Amino acid sequence: MCEAAAYILKDGKEELLLQDVDLIEPDGENLRLVSIFGEQKVIKATIQSLNLVNHKVILVEK
């Protein structure tokens, strides 16, 4: 499976935001994340890094 876990960077630490992320798409100033189970989160953030080998996305709030 190729889903990733999305983390938000807060105070230098990674906090899990959403697991099994299948889709990340821009929505104006926000990012919309959708999991394979249909769970959605919208956050005002930018992508800091994508680690595709480890299935990890790091976001930073704006």
N, C-alpha and C positions, 0 to 999 in steps of 0.2 A: 504494500500500500504506500501511496506517496503523500499522504496527508501530513501536515505539519502542525506543530504546536506554536501558538502565537503568545509572545510574552511582551509585557510593557515594562520599560525600564523606569524604575522609581528609586530615587536616592542611590543610584549606582547598583541597584539589585534588580534582578529579573523576577517579575510576578506573572504567573500564568494568567492569561486573559481568555484563551479559548483553545481547546484541544481539537484534533481531527479537522483542521482547517483545510477546506478544499478550494476556496475562492477568496481572493482579496481584490477588491476593486475600488477605485477612487469614486467618491460621491461628494463632489464639491470640495470643501476643505477637509472632509472626513474620509475615513477608510471604512468600507463595509466588509466584514469578515463573515463567511458562511461555512459552517461545518458540514460534514457529510450527513449529519443527522438533521439538517435544516435549521439548527440554532444559529441566530444571527446576532452580531454585535456591531454597533457603529461607534467609532471613536475618532476624535479629532487628533490625529497623529500622523507621523511620517515613518517610513520604514528606515531603520538604521542599518539592519543587515538581514540577509537571507543565507541560511546555511542549509543547502539542499541535501547534502549528504546526511546531516543529522536531523533533518526535518524540523528546523527551528527558524522562526521569524522573530526578530527583535524590533519592537516599535518604540517610538519616543513621542510622548504627548506634546502637542503644540501649546 
